[in-house]
Every structure is written in C-alpha cells, then in structure tokens.
Amino acid sequence: MSGSPTCTTRHRHTIRRPDRAIQPRSTAYRTTATSTHERFHFAMRKLLLRSITAVGAAALLTLSTACSNEREGSSSSDSAGSKGFSKDSLIGVALPAKTSENWVLAGDLFTNGLKNAGFKADVQYAGASTTVADQQAQISSMVTKGAKVIVIGATDASQLTTQVKQAKDEGATVIAYDRLITNTPDIDYYIAFDNFKVGQLQGQALIDGMKAKKPKGPWTIELFSGSPDDNNSKVFFDGAMQVLKPLIDKGDIVVGSGQKDIKQTATQGWKAENAQQRMDSLLTSAYSGKKTLDGVLSPNDTLARAILTSVKGAGKPVPIVTGQDSEVESVKSIMAGVQYSTINKDTRKLVAETVNMIKSLQKGDKPTVNDTKSYNNGVKVVPAYLLPPVIVTKKNAAEAYANDPKLAPLTK
C-alpha cells in the first residue's frame, strides 16, 4: 500500500544539483595546471559534490523511516481490538421472544453465567409482536452502552445487517447464538448445536417410529418446518429430507397432501396456533374417511403438541410425531406414549460454551471453534463451535436426562 498523502507531502524534499554543472577545464589546462593552488580547488569541488549526495541520501532514508513508522502505527491501532478488554466489561445478549422454554432458560443462564464470570450483563428479549424492531433497537442500545461482545439469538436472520455493522464499527465482537445471521460480513463466530444433524435425527426417528408401529410401508406422512425468517428452519428441514427423500422417491413414504416444498410446510413465527390450523386443514382435505396418517415431521416440541391436539380433535389415530427442545410437556407426552421423540439440546451447555468464548475474547485469545467450512451466511463462512444433539424417545429418556434436575424426575 502506498504511503499516505500527508506523509508524502510533509517529507518530500527535492535534492537539486547546482544550476550549472561544474565543467572540466580544457585538456591543455589540465596538463599544465599542476600548482598546489589549482589542485586544492579541484579537490574542494569534488568534496562538495560528495557532501550534497550524502545529505540527499540521508534525507531519503529519514523520509522512508518516518512513513514506515506511520504505517506501522496505523496497523497496530487497527488490531487493538484483538487485545482483550476489562473483566468487568458490558456484554450484551439479544434474544428472540419467549416462544419456547429454551429461550427463557437461556436468558436466565446468560444473566447468571456472565455475572458469575465478572462481566456486566445486559440480557434483552424481543417482544412477541414487534420482534424484529425490538431486537434492532436493543442491539443498537447495547452498542451505544459500549458492549464489548454482543451475543445474538436472531429474531430474523436477514434483518440485522445494519445493527451488526454498527457493533463492528465500534469494535464489538458479534457472536450468532443458535441461529446464524445471514448476508453480512460482520459476524465473528457462530455457536449452536449441529442443526443439520438435528434434522437427520428427526427424519430417522420418524422412520423408526413408523416401522415399529407398522413394519411394512408404504407410510403416509406430512411435513412441517419452522418459521421462514429463522435460518435454522431450512437447516432442520434439509437434514430431515436427506433421510426421508430416498424413501419418498422410492414410494415407500408418501406425503399425503403432496406438500413437500419448504414454502408449503413453513410455520410462521414458530407459533403453535399456525401449526394447528394447518394440520386441521390437512386432515380435512387429505385424510377424509379411513385414510390414515402414519407420521408427521415436526421441527420442535411446541409445534408437535399443536399437531397432536389437531389430530385428537379430529378423532384420528395418533401418528408418530417428532419434536425438538426437550420441553417439559413434550417429555411427559413421550413418557405417556403420545409424542414419539424430541431432541435434547442442553441449553446449559450451549450457554456455558458461549460464556467460555467471551472469556477467551476478554483475555485477548481466539475462542475455540470446531467447524470452519460449513456455515456460509451468504457473504462469508462463519467460524463455528457446534455441540452434538441427542435424539430422545421413551426408550432412552432416562439416560438422556440423567443429569438434568428438571427432566430426570419425569422419566421415573
């Protein structure tokens, strides 16, 4: 990179030779000029030229050193943000609306975990009806307050570009929590459970449950996916379809309504009432008479319970229904033999690892990541730390929740 204009202007010196070059005397004169006086003047002229050359070289060296030092100083200040920060710094945590038990628990865990680590915690939830606008304002407020790290569980993965740029411009580190924030270069890290694996586990659980109940196909199913403004919705769905699609293509699994595209299966806002309304409509239009529904791919527990409510309301046999999040009511349902499966994504572990990331940043160290290839947000591949999810059915619930003080008693 070229030196700055200021540096060039300030240090530019023009080294001039004398206006008239020193001309040699004639050959005849050189031959005859042998007196001590002439030799003295000739030597002095040579010495003068050497002095001018030396001064010019020294000036150029000084100019080069000064400009180099200025560039090095600029580079050093640019990287100052990587040198850590005070232990009592403010850490912002922006979470979506309290649509599931896990988000409520995450807020409590962040508040306590950050305070126990010596940080000042600013944990905020978006409102139920103004989620995007709330979160945008909350993140901007955290930046204004001087938060050194901002952890974001995005309400809408594509609507936070301005706010995360603002955070980066002020030197904050931005961590996407659970949901990858898209279309921005200003996300530093992503921490989550392996959500593609979650989808794969759900797809396989659906197959296993249907086979256990009805050993021979074909099996008739319906597909549900999460909110289209949540990047995870597609990841879950893609993981599940990687498992289900080969059987759908073979005819072993049939989607009764024919609705296979994620745009048809989406549940806006992850809202239970939206899932229940769609299930009501599907049962009316595609399952009249004796047509049986064998299974439903549900991406989380809240929607799973809504789907089961719809089926029961229609007086239909209970199908195999998957879920995710290990919510208390769903674990009870699994133990009662109603909901078939859920996914255990221990929020305690996810928050603890996020706090560990923040501790590393405070010390000026790079946080640990274990995936630097998979999570392209449309602008960059975001370094990620992924935790492994666990499928839970009635058979392994006691083992899966053995160390969970709230869920373990439900499996007795």
C-alpha beads as a LAMMPS data file, in Angstrom:
LAMMPS data file: protein, C-alpha beads

412 atoms
411 bonds

1 atom types
1 bond types

-500.0 500.0 xlo xhi
-500.0 500.0 ylo yhi
-500.0 500.0 zlo zhi

Masses

1 110.0

Atoms # bond

1 1 1 0.000 0.000 0.000
2 1 1 1.408 3.449 -0.891
3 1 1 2.263 5.945 1.816
4 1 1 -0.403 8.412 2.873
5 1 1 -0.623 11.756 1.011
6 1 1 0.085 13.572 4.265
7 1 1 3.299 11.668 4.765
8 1 1 4.439 12.221 1.165
9 1 1 3.743 15.959 1.263
10 1 1 5.299 16.519 4.641
11 1 1 8.566 14.729 3.901
12 1 1 9.066 15.463 0.194
13 1 1 12.446 17.153 -0.328
14 1 1 13.942 17.994 -3.732
15 1 1 17.661 17.411 -3.900
16 1 1 18.975 19.731 -6.593
17 1 1 22.306 19.692 -8.313
18 1 1 23.936 23.120 -8.813
19 1 1 22.209 25.121 -11.579
20 1 1 25.313 24.993 -13.699
21 1 1 27.262 21.776 -13.883
22 1 1 30.912 22.010 -12.967
23 1 1 32.709 21.917 -16.273
24 1 1 36.172 20.437 -16.611
25 1 1 38.909 22.739 -17.796
26 1 1 40.474 22.259 -21.165
27 1 1 42.888 19.453 -21.770
28 1 1 45.696 21.832 -22.200
29 1 1 44.931 23.497 -18.915
30 1 1 44.621 20.158 -17.073
31 1 1 48.003 19.246 -18.429
32 1 1 49.662 22.423 -17.280
33 1 1 47.664 23.134 -14.078
34 1 1 49.873 21.445 -11.608
35 1 1 50.211 24.090 -8.992
36 1 1 49.210 23.368 -5.388
37 1 1 46.578 26.120 -5.582
38 1 1 44.696 24.506 -8.517
39 1 1 44.834 21.014 -7.029
40 1 1 43.320 22.368 -3.801
41 1 1 40.310 23.968 -5.563
42 1 1 39.691 20.856 -7.677
43 1 1 39.615 18.660 -4.572
44 1 1 37.219 21.016 -2.798
45 1 1 34.732 20.869 -5.686
46 1 1 34.726 17.031 -5.566
47 1 1 34.197 17.101 -1.808
48 1 1 31.224 19.464 -2.214
49 1 1 29.515 17.124 -4.684
50 1 1 30.005 14.127 -2.367
51 1 1 28.527 16.083 0.569
52 1 1 25.409 17.027 -1.410
53 1 1 24.896 13.380 -2.412
54 1 1 25.286 12.180 1.196
55 1 1 22.803 14.739 2.531
56 1 1 20.261 13.701 -0.102
57 1 1 20.597 10.024 0.775
58 1 1 20.163 10.764 4.471
59 1 1 17.019 12.780 3.776
60 1 1 15.527 9.947 1.725
61 1 1 16.317 7.443 4.483
62 1 1 14.617 9.666 7.066
63 1 1 11.546 10.010 4.819
64 1 1 11.306 6.255 4.328
65 1 1 11.640 5.537 8.045
66 1 1 9.055 8.151 9.017
67 1 1 6.463 6.867 6.531
68 1 1 7.135 3.281 7.552
69 1 1 6.626 4.144 11.206
70 1 1 3.349 5.887 10.404
71 1 1 2.056 2.839 8.541
72 1 1 3.107 0.521 11.352
73 1 1 1.386 2.751 13.889
74 1 1 -1.842 2.635 11.881
75 1 1 -1.695 -1.155 11.568
76 1 1 -1.120 -1.519 15.296
77 1 1 -4.175 0.565 16.164
78 1 1 -6.338 -1.426 13.728
79 1 1 -5.611 -4.637 15.630
80 1 1 -6.069 -3.117 19.088
81 1 1 -9.495 -4.748 19.402
82 1 1 -7.886 -8.195 19.490
83 1 1 -6.014 -7.432 22.721
84 1 1 -8.830 -8.213 25.108
85 1 1 -10.825 -5.983 27.427
86 1 1 -11.595 -5.370 31.074
87 1 1 -13.086 -8.213 33.121
88 1 1 -15.995 -6.051 34.244
89 1 1 -16.977 -5.013 30.711
90 1 1 -20.557 -4.960 29.472
91 1 1 -21.707 -7.989 27.475
92 1 1 -24.944 -7.700 25.507
93 1 1 -27.265 -10.642 24.852
94 1 1 -30.171 -10.086 22.444
95 1 1 -32.660 -12.971 22.367
96 1 1 -35.922 -13.516 20.435
97 1 1 -39.359 -13.585 22.007
98 1 1 -40.030 -16.156 24.709
99 1 1 -41.617 -18.671 22.344
100 1 1 -40.099 -21.754 23.987
101 1 1 -38.816 -22.918 27.342
102 1 1 -35.274 -22.997 25.995
103 1 1 -35.204 -19.261 25.242
104 1 1 -36.491 -18.456 28.713
105 1 1 -33.849 -20.708 30.251
106 1 1 -31.120 -19.238 28.033
107 1 1 -31.831 -15.720 29.302
108 1 1 -31.579 -16.795 32.933
109 1 1 -28.393 -18.756 32.291
110 1 1 -26.725 -15.863 30.449
111 1 1 -27.615 -13.411 33.207
112 1 1 -26.170 -15.620 35.938
113 1 1 -23.239 -17.017 33.942
114 1 1 -21.941 -13.623 32.823
115 1 1 -22.302 -12.091 36.284
116 1 1 -20.511 -15.049 37.875
117 1 1 -17.665 -14.538 35.391
118 1 1 -17.348 -10.902 36.497
119 1 1 -19.000 -9.257 33.493
120 1 1 -21.881 -6.806 33.403
121 1 1 -24.793 -8.495 31.643
122 1 1 -27.424 -6.784 29.502
123 1 1 -29.862 -9.552 28.508
124 1 1 -32.852 -8.496 26.413
125 1 1 -35.830 -10.307 24.835
126 1 1 -37.725 -9.127 21.776
127 1 1 -41.453 -8.547 22.142
128 1 1 -43.995 -11.091 20.992
129 1 1 -45.471 -8.946 18.211
130 1 1 -42.681 -6.465 17.363
131 1 1 -39.784 -8.878 17.460
132 1 1 -37.544 -7.549 14.670
133 1 1 -37.873 -3.854 15.513
134 1 1 -37.344 -4.583 19.202
135 1 1 -34.196 -6.560 18.608
136 1 1 -32.755 -3.988 16.223
137 1 1 -33.250 -1.263 18.835
138 1 1 -31.858 -3.443 21.621
139 1 1 -28.653 -4.221 19.722
140 1 1 -28.131 -0.549 18.855
141 1 1 -28.596 0.326 22.527
142 1 1 -26.014 -2.274 23.559
143 1 1 -23.533 -0.753 21.110
144 1 1 -24.191 2.737 22.491
145 1 1 -23.616 1.459 26.032
146 1 1 -20.194 0.162 24.975
147 1 1 -20.754 -3.605 24.967
148 1 1 -17.527 -5.438 24.130
149 1 1 -19.309 -8.588 22.947
150 1 1 -22.872 -8.902 21.672
151 1 1 -24.484 -12.350 21.556
152 1 1 -27.497 -12.520 19.248
153 1 1 -30.215 -15.142 19.007
154 1 1 -31.745 -13.604 15.895
155 1 1 -35.448 -12.935 15.527
156 1 1 -34.970 -12.591 11.762
157 1 1 -31.620 -13.759 10.443
158 1 1 -31.624 -11.353 7.494
159 1 1 -32.768 -8.146 9.209
160 1 1 -29.806 -7.283 11.447
161 1 1 -27.193 -6.187 8.904
162 1 1 -27.184 -2.525 9.955
163 1 1 -27.015 -3.290 13.667
164 1 1 -24.155 -5.789 13.487
165 1 1 -22.177 -3.405 11.268
166 1 1 -22.706 -0.718 13.877
167 1 1 -21.374 -3.119 16.514
168 1 1 -18.299 -3.988 14.450
169 1 1 -17.596 -0.317 13.683
170 1 1 -17.460 0.315 17.427
171 1 1 -15.076 -2.600 17.983
172 1 1 -17.501 -5.132 19.475
173 1 1 -17.273 -8.853 18.745
174 1 1 -20.525 -10.354 17.440
175 1 1 -21.498 -13.965 18.205
176 1 1 -24.519 -15.520 16.487
177 1 1 -26.186 -17.795 19.039
178 1 1 -28.214 -20.824 17.860
179 1 1 -29.380 -19.025 14.680
180 1 1 -26.883 -17.988 12.002
181 1 1 -27.224 -14.327 10.986
182 1 1 -27.130 -14.038 7.205
183 1 1 -25.927 -11.684 4.459
184 1 1 -23.339 -9.784 6.491
185 1 1 -19.550 -9.968 6.886
186 1 1 -19.794 -8.627 10.442
187 1 1 -20.439 -11.889 12.313
188 1 1 -17.325 -13.146 14.087
189 1 1 -18.477 -16.504 15.474
190 1 1 -21.450 -18.859 15.431
191 1 1 -22.275 -21.210 18.297
192 1 1 -25.059 -23.786 18.147
193 1 1 -25.938 -27.423 18.212
194 1 1 -25.351 -29.173 14.891
195 1 1 -28.720 -28.297 13.391
196 1 1 -28.321 -30.285 10.183
197 1 1 -27.715 -33.311 12.400
198 1 1 -30.873 -32.398 14.324
199 1 1 -32.866 -32.717 11.103
200 1 1 -31.234 -36.020 10.244
201 1 1 -32.078 -37.408 13.681
202 1 1 -35.693 -36.262 13.339
203 1 1 -36.050 -37.859 9.915
204 1 1 -34.601 -41.149 11.127
205 1 1 -36.749 -41.120 14.274
206 1 1 -39.860 -40.670 12.119
207 1 1 -38.901 -43.706 10.024
208 1 1 -38.003 -45.816 13.070
209 1 1 -41.244 -44.948 14.846
210 1 1 -43.427 -45.759 11.841
211 1 1 -41.617 -49.056 11.225
212 1 1 -42.045 -50.066 14.860
213 1 1 -45.763 -49.375 14.665
214 1 1 -46.337 -50.646 11.119
215 1 1 -43.437 -52.813 9.909
216 1 1 -44.302 -52.624 6.214
217 1 1 -44.890 -49.496 4.166
218 1 1 -45.847 -47.504 2.372
219 1 1 -46.248 -44.935 5.147
220 1 1 -48.204 -41.711 4.740
221 1 1 -46.723 -38.608 6.324
222 1 1 -46.987 -34.808 6.483
223 1 1 -44.097 -32.363 6.687
224 1 1 -43.844 -29.278 8.887
225 1 1 -40.981 -26.796 9.030
226 1 1 -40.198 -23.760 11.166
227 1 1 -40.511 -20.052 10.589
228 1 1 -39.111 -18.824 7.259
229 1 1 -37.321 -15.914 8.958
230 1 1 -35.252 -18.347 11.036
231 1 1 -32.211 -19.670 9.170
232 1 1 -32.340 -22.866 11.236
233 1 1 -35.712 -23.826 9.766
234 1 1 -34.176 -24.694 6.424
235 1 1 -31.217 -26.439 8.044
236 1 1 -33.524 -28.704 10.078
237 1 1 -35.697 -29.404 7.049
238 1 1 -32.762 -30.148 4.752
239 1 1 -31.266 -32.547 7.282
240 1 1 -34.553 -34.423 7.648
241 1 1 -35.181 -34.551 3.904
242 1 1 -31.741 -36.004 3.288
243 1 1 -33.001 -39.033 5.231
244 1 1 -36.618 -39.060 4.020
245 1 1 -36.294 -38.177 0.336
246 1 1 -34.780 -41.503 -0.827
247 1 1 -37.800 -43.323 0.632
248 1 1 -40.199 -40.748 -0.824
249 1 1 -38.595 -41.190 -4.245
250 1 1 -38.968 -44.976 -3.964
251 1 1 -42.619 -44.696 -2.951
252 1 1 -42.042 -46.218 0.496
253 1 1 -43.110 -42.912 2.027
254 1 1 -45.968 -40.836 0.615
255 1 1 -46.695 -37.222 1.537
256 1 1 -50.491 -37.387 1.687
257 1 1 -51.154 -33.736 0.860
258 1 1 -48.383 -33.549 -1.723
259 1 1 -46.923 -30.533 0.128
260 1 1 -43.175 -31.203 0.073
261 1 1 -41.653 -27.776 -0.532
262 1 1 -40.426 -25.813 2.478
263 1 1 -42.540 -22.831 1.429
264 1 1 -45.629 -25.032 1.761
265 1 1 -44.575 -26.565 5.068
266 1 1 -43.412 -23.384 6.878
267 1 1 -44.901 -22.291 10.209
268 1 1 -44.716 -18.513 10.523
269 1 1 -43.285 -17.350 13.827
270 1 1 -42.958 -20.908 15.133
271 1 1 -46.457 -20.342 16.515
272 1 1 -48.467 -23.306 17.778
273 1 1 -51.750 -21.867 16.508
274 1 1 -50.380 -21.659 12.968
275 1 1 -49.272 -25.297 13.039
276 1 1 -52.608 -26.418 14.469
277 1 1 -54.576 -24.531 11.814
278 1 1 -52.524 -26.064 9.024
279 1 1 -52.909 -29.566 10.493
280 1 1 -56.680 -29.024 10.776
281 1 1 -56.764 -28.081 7.103
282 1 1 -54.630 -31.047 6.030
283 1 1 -56.772 -33.535 7.929
284 1 1 -59.919 -32.143 6.323
285 1 1 -58.575 -32.040 2.781
286 1 1 -56.343 -35.119 2.596
287 1 1 -57.477 -37.565 5.289
288 1 1 -61.218 -37.914 4.972
289 1 1 -62.803 -41.287 5.548
290 1 1 -60.456 -44.095 6.524
291 1 1 -57.240 -42.665 5.092
292 1 1 -54.577 -42.958 7.757
293 1 1 -51.797 -40.565 8.685
294 1 1 -48.789 -42.583 9.860
295 1 1 -46.348 -39.850 10.798
296 1 1 -45.623 -36.123 10.979
297 1 1 -42.232 -34.470 10.770
298 1 1 -42.411 -31.679 13.334
299 1 1 -39.329 -29.487 13.828
300 1 1 -39.911 -28.715 17.517
301 1 1 -41.942 -29.649 20.576
302 1 1 -44.264 -26.636 20.548
303 1 1 -45.453 -27.481 17.048
304 1 1 -45.540 -31.211 17.828
305 1 1 -48.040 -30.677 20.637
306 1 1 -50.167 -28.427 18.413
307 1 1 -50.197 -31.088 15.687
308 1 1 -51.217 -33.765 18.191
309 1 1 -54.001 -31.517 19.507
310 1 1 -55.349 -31.185 15.972
311 1 1 -55.234 -34.934 15.340
312 1 1 -57.004 -35.715 18.594
313 1 1 -59.614 -33.064 17.858
314 1 1 -60.342 -34.719 14.520
315 1 1 -60.734 -38.100 16.197
316 1 1 -57.886 -39.625 14.189
317 1 1 -55.398 -42.251 15.413
318 1 1 -52.238 -40.701 16.881
319 1 1 -49.395 -40.717 14.327
320 1 1 -45.660 -40.799 15.002
321 1 1 -44.674 -37.170 15.683
322 1 1 -41.145 -35.851 16.125
323 1 1 -40.017 -32.781 18.058
324 1 1 -37.091 -30.843 19.457
325 1 1 -36.075 -28.904 22.594
326 1 1 -37.000 -31.394 25.329
327 1 1 -39.763 -29.198 26.713
328 1 1 -41.344 -30.460 29.919
329 1 1 -44.810 -31.076 28.447
330 1 1 -43.337 -32.953 25.498
331 1 1 -41.147 -35.134 27.697
332 1 1 -44.278 -36.001 29.690
333 1 1 -46.066 -36.781 26.416
334 1 1 -43.219 -39.032 25.272
335 1 1 -43.236 -40.934 28.548
336 1 1 -47.023 -41.336 28.138
337 1 1 -46.510 -42.816 24.656
338 1 1 -48.086 -39.934 22.715
339 1 1 -45.356 -37.769 21.165
340 1 1 -42.735 -40.132 19.769
341 1 1 -39.446 -38.235 20.023
342 1 1 -37.673 -35.000 20.822
343 1 1 -34.113 -33.699 20.597
344 1 1 -32.064 -32.926 23.665
345 1 1 -30.102 -29.734 23.066
346 1 1 -28.852 -28.921 26.544
347 1 1 -29.164 -25.145 26.787
348 1 1 -26.943 -25.172 29.869
349 1 1 -24.048 -26.491 27.800
350 1 1 -24.656 -24.072 24.927
351 1 1 -24.719 -21.020 27.196
352 1 1 -21.681 -22.259 29.138
353 1 1 -19.663 -22.630 25.927
354 1 1 -20.754 -19.167 24.812
355 1 1 -19.545 -17.695 28.102
356 1 1 -16.250 -19.555 27.587
357 1 1 -15.936 -17.860 24.184
358 1 1 -16.432 -14.473 25.842
359 1 1 -13.816 -15.267 28.497
360 1 1 -11.307 -16.099 25.759
361 1 1 -12.055 -12.831 23.975
362 1 1 -11.629 -10.900 27.225
363 1 1 -8.133 -12.362 27.604
364 1 1 -7.272 -11.466 24.016
365 1 1 -7.316 -15.108 22.898
366 1 1 -9.137 -16.640 19.956
367 1 1 -12.165 -18.715 21.024
368 1 1 -12.201 -22.425 20.253
369 1 1 -14.078 -23.404 17.078
370 1 1 -14.579 -26.841 15.527
371 1 1 -16.080 -26.019 12.113
372 1 1 -14.585 -23.514 9.679
373 1 1 -16.222 -24.778 6.479
374 1 1 -19.940 -25.451 6.863
375 1 1 -21.685 -22.214 7.817
376 1 1 -21.713 -19.818 4.888
377 1 1 -24.068 -16.939 5.680
378 1 1 -24.169 -15.711 2.090
379 1 1 -21.213 -13.364 2.486
380 1 1 -18.645 -15.305 4.496
381 1 1 -18.027 -18.677 6.099
382 1 1 -18.502 -18.037 9.808
383 1 1 -16.212 -19.950 12.215
384 1 1 -18.469 -22.134 14.344
385 1 1 -18.481 -24.128 17.543
386 1 1 -21.022 -26.944 17.308
387 1 1 -22.359 -29.208 20.039
388 1 1 -23.824 -32.662 19.289
389 1 1 -27.627 -33.102 19.610
390 1 1 -29.173 -36.256 21.102
391 1 1 -32.365 -37.969 19.914
392 1 1 -34.682 -38.897 22.796
393 1 1 -37.500 -41.455 22.785
394 1 1 -39.226 -43.222 25.631
395 1 1 -36.555 -45.943 25.459
396 1 1 -33.558 -43.724 26.226
397 1 1 -35.149 -40.780 28.053
398 1 1 -33.895 -41.811 31.496
399 1 1 -30.316 -41.999 30.231
400 1 1 -30.552 -38.806 28.161
401 1 1 -31.866 -36.725 31.057
402 1 1 -29.969 -38.404 33.889
403 1 1 -28.084 -35.187 34.746
404 1 1 -30.980 -32.802 34.191
405 1 1 -32.597 -31.926 37.542
406 1 1 -35.859 -30.806 35.917
407 1 1 -36.331 -33.586 33.340
408 1 1 -34.804 -36.602 35.069
409 1 1 -37.722 -36.992 37.542
410 1 1 -40.168 -37.123 34.612
411 1 1 -38.581 -40.327 33.331
412 1 1 -39.070 -42.346 36.527

Bonds

1 1 1 2
2 1 2 3
3 1 3 4
4 1 4 5
5 1 5 6
6 1 6 7
7 1 7 8
8 1 8 9
9 1 9 10
10 1 10 11
11 1 11 12
12 1 12 13
13 1 13 14
14 1 14 15
15 1 15 16
16 1 16 17
17 1 17 18
18 1 18 19
19 1 19 20
20 1 20 21
21 1 21 22
22 1 22 23
23 1 23 24
24 1 24 25
25 1 25 26
26 1 26 27
27 1 27 28
28 1 28 29
29 1 29 30
30 1 30 31
31 1 31 32
32 1 32 33
33 1 33 34
34 1 34 35
35 1 35 36
36 1 36 37
37 1 37 38
38 1 38 39
39 1 39 40
40 1 40 41
41 1 41 42
42 1 42 43
43 1 43 44
44 1 44 45
45 1 45 46
46 1 46 47
47 1 47 48
48 1 48 49
49 1 49 50
50 1 50 51
51 1 51 52
52 1 52 53
53 1 53 54
54 1 54 55
55 1 55 56
56 1 56 57
57 1 57 58
58 1 58 59
59 1 59 60
60 1 60 61
61 1 61 62
62 1 62 63
63 1 63 64
64 1 64 65
65 1 65 66
66 1 66 67
67 1 67 68
68 1 68 69
69 1 69 70
70 1 70 71
71 1 71 72
72 1 72 73
73 1 73 74
74 1 74 75
75 1 75 76
76 1 76 77
77 1 77 78
78 1 78 79
79 1 79 80
80 1 80 81
81 1 81 82
82 1 82 83
83 1 83 84
84 1 84 85
85 1 85 86
86 1 86 87
87 1 87 88
88 1 88 89
89 1 89 90
90 1 90 91
91 1 91 92
92 1 92 93
93 1 93 94
94 1 94 95
95 1 95 96
96 1 96 97
97 1 97 98
98 1 98 99
99 1 99 100
100 1 100 101
101 1 101 102
102 1 102 103
103 1 103 104
104 1 104 105
105 1 105 106
106 1 106 107
107 1 107 108
108 1 108 109
109 1 109 110
110 1 110 111
111 1 111 112
112 1 112 113
113 1 113 114
114 1 114 115
115 1 115 116
116 1 116 117
117 1 117 118
118 1 118 119
119 1 119 120
120 1 120 121
121 1 121 122
122 1 122 123
123 1 123 124
124 1 124 125
125 1 125 126
126 1 126 127
127 1 127 128
128 1 128 129
129 1 129 130
130 1 130 131
131 1 131 132
132 1 132 133
133 1 133 134
134 1 134 135
135 1 135 136
136 1 136 137
137 1 137 138
138 1 138 139
139 1 139 140
140 1 140 141
141 1 141 142
142 1 142 143
143 1 143 144
144 1 144 145
145 1 145 146
146 1 146 147
147 1 147 148
148 1 148 149
149 1 149 150
150 1 150 151
151 1 151 152
152 1 152 153
153 1 153 154
154 1 154 155
155 1 155 156
156 1 156 157
157 1 157 158
158 1 158 159
159 1 159 160
160 1 160 161
161 1 161 162
162 1 162 163
163 1 163 164
164 1 164 165
165 1 165 166
166 1 166 167
167 1 167 168
168 1 168 169
169 1 169 170
170 1 170 171
171 1 171 172
172 1 172 173
173 1 173 174
174 1 174 175
175 1 175 176
176 1 176 177
177 1 177 178
178 1 178 179
179 1 179 180
180 1 180 181
181 1 181 182
182 1 182 183
183 1 183 184
184 1 184 185
185 1 185 186
186 1 186 187
187 1 187 188
188 1 188 189
189 1 189 190
190 1 190 191
191 1 191 192
192 1 192 193
193 1 193 194
194 1 194 195
195 1 195 196
196 1 196 197
197 1 197 198
198 1 198 199
199 1 199 200
200 1 200 201
201 1 201 202
202 1 202 203
203 1 203 204
204 1 204 205
205 1 205 206
206 1 206 207
207 1 207 208
208 1 208 209
209 1 209 210
210 1 210 211
211 1 211 212
212 1 212 213
213 1 213 214
214 1 214 215
215 1 215 216
216 1 216 217
217 1 217 218
218 1 218 219
219 1 219 220
220 1 220 221
221 1 221 222
222 1 222 223
223 1 223 224
224 1 224 225
225 1 225 226
226 1 226 227
227 1 227 228
228 1 228 229
229 1 229 230
230 1 230 231
231 1 231 232
232 1 232 233
233 1 233 234
234 1 234 235
235 1 235 236
236 1 236 237
237 1 237 238
238 1 238 239
239 1 239 240
240 1 240 241
241 1 241 242
242 1 242 243
243 1 243 244
244 1 244 245
245 1 245 246
246 1 246 247
247 1 247 248
248 1 248 249
249 1 249 250
250 1 250 251
251 1 251 252
252 1 252 253
253 1 253 254
254 1 254 255
255 1 255 256
256 1 256 257
257 1 257 258
258 1 258 259
259 1 259 260
260 1 260 261
261 1 261 262
262 1 262 263
263 1 263 264
264 1 264 265
265 1 265 266
266 1 266 267
267 1 267 268
268 1 268 269
269 1 269 270
270 1 270 271
271 1 271 272
272 1 272 273
273 1 273 274
274 1 274 275
275 1 275 276
276 1 276 277
277 1 277 278
278 1 278 279
279 1 279 280
280 1 280 281
281 1 281 282
282 1 282 283
283 1 283 284
284 1 284 285
285 1 285 286
286 1 286 287
287 1 287 288
288 1 288 289
289 1 289 290
290 1 290 291
291 1 291 292
292 1 292 293
293 1 293 294
294 1 294 295
295 1 295 296
296 1 296 297
297 1 297 298
298 1 298 299
299 1 299 300
300 1 300 301
301 1 301 302
302 1 302 303
303 1 303 304
304 1 304 305
305 1 305 306
306 1 306 307
307 1 307 308
308 1 308 309
309 1 309 310
310 1 310 311
311 1 311 312
312 1 312 313
313 1 313 314
314 1 314 315
315 1 315 316
316 1 316 317
317 1 317 318
318 1 318 319
319 1 319 320
320 1 320 321
321 1 321 322
322 1 322 323
323 1 323 324
324 1 324 325
325 1 325 326
326 1 326 327
327 1 327 328
328 1 328 329
329 1 329 330
330 1 330 331
331 1 331 332
332 1 332 333
333 1 333 334
334 1 334 335
335 1 335 336
336 1 336 337
337 1 337 338
338 1 338 339
339 1 339 340
340 1 340 341
341 1 341 342
342 1 342 343
343 1 343 344
344 1 344 345
345 1 345 346
346 1 346 347
347 1 347 348
348 1 348 349
349 1 349 350
350 1 350 351
351 1 351 352
352 1 352 353
353 1 353 354
354 1 354 355
355 1 355 356
356 1 356 357
357 1 357 358
358 1 358 359
359 1 359 360
360 1 360 361
361 1 361 362
362 1 362 363
363 1 363 364
364 1 364 365
365 1 365 366
366 1 366 367
367 1 367 368
368 1 368 369
369 1 369 370
370 1 370 371
371 1 371 372
372 1 372 373
373 1 373 374
374 1 374 375
375 1 375 376
376 1 376 377
377 1 377 378
378 1 378 379
379 1 379 380
380 1 380 381
381 1 381 382
382 1 382 383
383 1 383 384
384 1 384 385
385 1 385 386
386 1 386 387
387 1 387 388
388 1 388 389
389 1 389 390
390 1 390 391
391 1 391 392
392 1 392 393
393 1 393 394
394 1 394 395
395 1 395 396
396 1 396 397
397 1 397 398
398 1 398 399
399 1 399 400
400 1 400 401
401 1 401 402
402 1 402 403
403 1 403 404
404 1 404 405
405 1 405 406
406 1 406 407
407 1 407 408
408 1 408 409
409 1 409 410
410 1 410 411
411 1 411 412
